[in-house]
């Protein structure tokens, strides 16, 4: 009596990928997305994995009733690029707009494919060119307005504003530029302008004399008192500079955002952020015992 051959039972192949989600094809038949477990008859099989434009192929030999694991590694997905939007308006309209050296059309113009961060915006009208550095944020619709000379032949000069925080230059109720611009084109002559940052409560009147074809520069150094205290006590650093031990009263700092560090030899340190303004008391405190 002849011995019977042992029964043939399918094997089981588990296919996993890092990162998951690759398309799995076995012997030309789609088997879903990894990770996936597939019963296969004993014998030779060809496994193909596809992830985007990348393809991997491997040959496996499956034994009867065998359990197998095949693992593949693919390069991780690239980090998503955050995009931002910016609308550009000019007075008068119809100026040619360039962003980071690339022509984008004529104003008024809305651009929605900018990467998050700083961009150089240049607008050119019939009578002059103005440029500005603009910072955009993800999910925020930013806007910028440029004023261009309306009449050819008007003598113009430039104004450069240096400030630790962004300010607007306002003349007769109209914004003629901001400190974000490298230079502001402005008619030659004497101007009584307000230098303003409303969110920080700052406003200062300046008389500015602009010479034709030249750049006039002004510097803003607006400060306000800051008081700091800590429990039980701490050394205080503002933007990395030590200013003494608490309590500290009416220490003059520039308007804007500052990083404050309270440091104690036994209790460690605590870091906080404060926006110093000209319109309210600026106080900050930390309890290092908690």
Secondary structure, DSSP 8 states (H G I E B T S, - for coil): ----------EEEEEEEESS--EEEETTEEEEESSEEEEE-SEEEEEEEEETTEEEEEEEEE-TT-EEEEEEE---------EEEEEEEEESS--EEEETTEEEEESSEEEEEEESEEEEEEEEETTEEEEEEEEE-TT-EEEEEEE---STT--EEEEEEEESS--EEEETTEEEEETTSSBEEEESEEEEEEEEEGGGTEEEEEEEEE-TTSEEEEEE--EEEEEEEEES--EEEETTEEEEES-EEEEEEESEEEEEEEEETTTEEEEEEEEE-SSS-EEEEEETT-
